[in-house]
Every structure is written in C-alpha cells, then in structure tokens.
Amino acid sequence: MPGLFFHHNNMTELNGKEDCKLAEGKIHKKKQKAFGADLKNYLKCMVPHIESGIKTSNSRSVTLSAEEVMQWSQSLEKLLASQSGQGVFREFLKSEFSEENIEFWLACEDYKKTRSDHLHSKAEKIYEEFVQSDAVKQINIDYQMREATAKRAQDPTHTSFDEAQKTVYILMERDSYPRFLKSKAYLNLLNHLQTNTSK
C-alpha cells in the first residue's frame, strides 16, 4: 500500500523482540512530543498573535489569516502555493515520517527554475538524495519509474523529474493531505485564527 513506509532508528544494539517493541514505543512517544514542540515553535513564528513580537528568520512578521488557512482545505495545490502552508504541512509530514515527499516536490519545483548549465549537478543531487534505491530520503515510487528517472537524470533537462514529481504529488494528495485536513495541527491553527478574528 503506498505511503506506508516508515523509517525506524537503528536498534541493532537491543536484544529481543520485546526490547525492540518497548524501545520503538518510547522513540515514537518522544517523536510525537518533539513534533508537538516543533509545530508549536513553528506556529509561534508564523502567527504573531500567539506571542507578540515574534519574527521569522528573515526578520519580517508573517501574519496568517483564517481566510488563507481555510483556502488550504480547497486543494493541495492551494496549500503548497502558500509558504506558510508548505511549512505547516511539512511539520505534519514529519510527524508521519514522510517529509521526504514535500522535500522532493519542492526540490523539483526549484530544479525547474535552474539555469541550464547547473542542471547536471542539481539533477545528480536530487537523484542521490531522493531517487536512488539507497537514498537517505527515498521517495515511494515503483522500480520502473526509479529506473526511468535515473536515465533522465543522467542526461538532464528541465522535465527530468516531472513524472516522479507527479507521482509523489498524487501520493500526498490522496494519502497525507486528507489526514492533514483532519489533523489537530490544522484544525487547532484554524480555530485559533478564527477565534482571534472574531475578537
């Protein structure tokens, strides 16, 4: 079933299945807590109402409106068209251990804007990071597409990753995006902004 690949921490030093299950449970709880803290910190940066005077890394306040956040629910395309939406969705995907999908999609968007003389080095980097069979952030595509993408990356054009990018987009659209819209992260953010607007 697509989208069900999880990355587990290396547990070779643990003995016995019970120890592994116990340790995995602890790691999962830690990751959930870490996700909550990461998202809280991210939202503090994105929503000035949460803590006054918070600035983003580029030293300008970013104000999120309830209207903008509601638009994210219209389509994945609208969500990804928003810088803030990309950030919140990425944090959600991290909680599901599938942030490689949005990272690959964003890398492909950037790749399309690359100058022709830089295509080769960028294609190689994207291939090594996301496509090759032992990639650190391997995306979930089938063997045929992996092979076809590898060939295209060897003689790169601006469309070398289009098919793989489309597959990953559809995976996010059908799998992660509907869960994101039902998630506490999204609903709490929307509720918070709507409450502030009505004050």
C-alpha positions in Angstrom: 0.0 0.0 0.0 1.6 3.4 -1.0 2.7 5.8 1.7 3.2 3.2 4.4 7.0 3.2 4.5 8.4 4.2 7.9 12.0 4.9 8.8 13.0 3.3 12.1 16.0 4.2 14.2 18.7 1.6 14.1 18.1 -0.8 17.1 20.8 -3.4 16.5 22.2 -2.9 19.9 19.0 -4.1 21.6 18.3 -7.8 22.2 15.0 -9.5 21.9 11.7 -8.5 20.2 10.2 -7.2 23.4 13.1 -4.8 24.0 12.7 -3.5 20.4 8.9 -3.0 20.8 9.4 -1.2 24.1 12.2 1.0 22.7 10.2 1.7 19.5 7.2 2.8 21.7 9.5 5.2 23.6 11.0 6.6 20.4 7.6 7.0 18.9 6.4 8.9 22.0 9.5 11.1 22.0 9.0 11.8 18.3 5.3 12.8 19.0 6.4 15.1 21.8 9.2 16.5 19.6 6.7 17.1 16.8 4.3 18.9 19.1 7.1 21.2 20.3 8.4 21.8 16.8 5.0 22.6 15.5 4.3 24.9 18.4 7.6 26.8 17.8 6.9 27.0 14.1 3.4 28.4 14.7 4.7 30.9 17.1 6.9 32.2 14.3 4.0 32.1 11.8 1.2 33.6 13.9 2.2 36.8 15.6 -1.0 36.6 17.8 0.4 33.6 19.7 3.3 35.6 21.0 3.6 39.3 20.2 6.8 40.5 18.6 7.9 37.1 17.2 9.8 37.5 13.9 10.6 34.9 11.2 14.1 34.2 10.2 14.1 36.8 7.5 13.2 39.5 10.2 9.7 40.3 9.0 6.4 39.4 10.6 4.3 36.9 8.7 0.6 37.3 9.5 -1.6 34.3 8.8 -5.2 34.9 8.3 -8.1 32.4 8.9 -9.1 33.0 5.3 -5.7 31.9 4.0 -5.7 28.8 6.2 -9.2 27.9 5.1 -8.1 28.1 1.5 -5.6 25.4 2.2 -8.5 23.0 2.5 -9.7 23.7 -1.1 -6.8 21.8 -2.7 -3.3 20.5 -2.1 -2.2 23.0 -4.9 -3.5 25.9 -2.8 -1.8 24.6 0.3 1.6 24.3 -1.5 1.2 27.7 -3.1 1.4 29.2 0.4 4.9 29.5 2.1 3.2 29.1 5.5 1.1 26.2 4.2 4.2 24.4 3.0 5.8 24.9 6.4 2.8 23.6 8.4 2.3 20.7 6.0 6.0 19.8 6.2 5.7 19.6 10.1 2.7 17.4 9.7 4.5 15.1 7.3 7.4 14.9 9.7 5.0 13.5 12.3 4.1 10.8 9.8 7.7 10.1 8.9 7.1 11.1 5.2 8.5 14.6 4.9 10.7 13.4 2.0 7.6 13.7 -0.2 7.3 17.5 0.2 11.1 18.0 0.2 11.3 16.1 -3.1 8.4 18.1 -4.6 10.0 21.4 -3.5 13.4 20.3 -4.9 11.7 19.5 -8.2 10.0 23.0 -8.3 13.4 24.6 -7.6 15.0 22.4 -10.2 12.6 23.6 -13.0 13.9 27.1 -12.4 17.6 26.1 -12.6 19.9 27.6 -15.3 20.8 25.0 -18.0 24.5 25.0 -17.0 23.6 23.9 -13.5 21.1 21.2 -14.4 23.6 18.3 -14.3 24.8 19.0 -10.7 21.3 19.6 -9.4 19.9 16.5 -11.1 22.6 14.4 -9.6 22.0 15.8 -6.1 18.2 15.2 -6.3 18.8 11.7 -7.7 21.2 10.8 -4.9 19.1 12.3 -2.1 15.6 11.1 -3.2 15.6 8.6 -6.1 18.4 6.1 -5.9 17.5 2.8 -4.2 19.6 3.5 -1.1 18.8 7.3 -0.9 18.6 8.8 2.6 15.2 10.4 1.8 14.0 7.8 -0.7 10.6 8.6 -2.2 8.0 5.9 -2.7 8.0 5.2 -6.5 8.0 1.9 -8.3 11.0 0.2 -9.8 10.2 1.2 -13.4 9.8 4.8 -12.5 13.0 4.8 -10.5 14.9 3.4 -13.4 13.4 5.8 -15.9 14.1 8.7 -13.6 17.7 7.6 -13.2 18.1 7.5 -17.0 16.6 11.0 -17.4 18.8 12.4 -14.6 22.0 11.2 -16.5 21.1 13.5 -19.4 19.1 16.1 -17.6 16.5 18.5 -18.9 14.1 20.7 -17.0 11.5 17.9 -17.2 13.7 15.1 -15.9 11.8 14.6 -12.7 8.3 15.6 -13.8 6.9 12.0 -13.8 8.3 11.2 -10.4 7.2 14.6 -9.0 3.6 14.0 -10.3 3.5 10.5 -8.7 4.7 12.0 -5.3 2.2 14.8 -5.6 -0.7 12.3 -6.2 0.5 10.3 -3.2 0.4 13.3 -1.0 -2.9 14.4 -2.4 -4.6 11.0 -1.9 -2.9 10.0 1.3 -1.4 12.6 3.5 -3.4 15.7 2.6 -6.8 14.4 3.7 -5.3 13.3 7.0 -3.7 16.8 7.4 -7.1 18.5 7.0 -8.4 16.3 9.8 -5.3 16.7 12.0 -5.3 18.6 15.3 -2.4 20.7 13.9 -4.5 22.1 11.1 -7.8 22.3 13.0 -6.3 24.0 16.1 -4.5 26.5 13.9 -7.7 27.4 12.0 -9.7 27.6 15.2 -7.1 29.8 16.8 -7.1 32.2 13.9 -10.9 32.3 13.7 -11.1 33.0 17.4 -8.7 35.9 17.1 -10.6 37.3 14.1 -13.9 37.3 15.9 -12.5 39.1 18.9 
